[in-house]
Amino acid sequence: MFTPKEYRAKAAEYGEMAKTTNIPEESRQFRKREQNFTVLANNEEWLADNFEKTLHASDQDPEGDAAAAATEEKILRCLGAAVVMQWNTIPKKLQRELFDNAGSMGDLLKTATLRGQIARFLHKHKDGER
C-alpha cells in the first residue's frame, strides 16, 4: 500500500507525462491516472486523519494477519475470475477502464509490459476458453 506522499508522487509523474505527450488520447489517459492517484492520496490522508473515528478489528496476532491476507488474496482472485468470466458481457467503456486501471498497477516503468500481459491473458481466456 502506498502513502499519500507516494500517491502524490505517482500523480505528479502522470501529470508530467501528460504535459510531454503530443497525442491527445494519451494526454487524457495520463490526466485521468493523475486524477486517480490524487484521489487515492486524498483518501489515504482522510483515513489517517480520521483513524480514531473509524471501526477497527481487534488487535490480531501475526497468524491472524496472515490468515486475513490469505482471505483477501482469495477474494481478489475470485473477483478477478468473475470479471474474466463475464468480460465479453461488460460494456466496452467499462472494459477499457478496468484494463487501464489494472495496467497502471505496480511499477510505472513496467506498465507497458503489464498491459501486454493482461491483454494476452484476456485474449487467451475470452469466451470462457482456456
ABEGO torsion letter per residue (X at the ends): XBBAAAAAAAAAAAAAAAAABABAAAAAAAAAAAAAAAAAAAAAAAAAAAAAABBBBBBBBAAAAAAAAAAAAAAAAAAAAAAAAAAAABBAAAAAAAAAAAAABEBAAAAAAAAAAAAAAAAAABGGBX
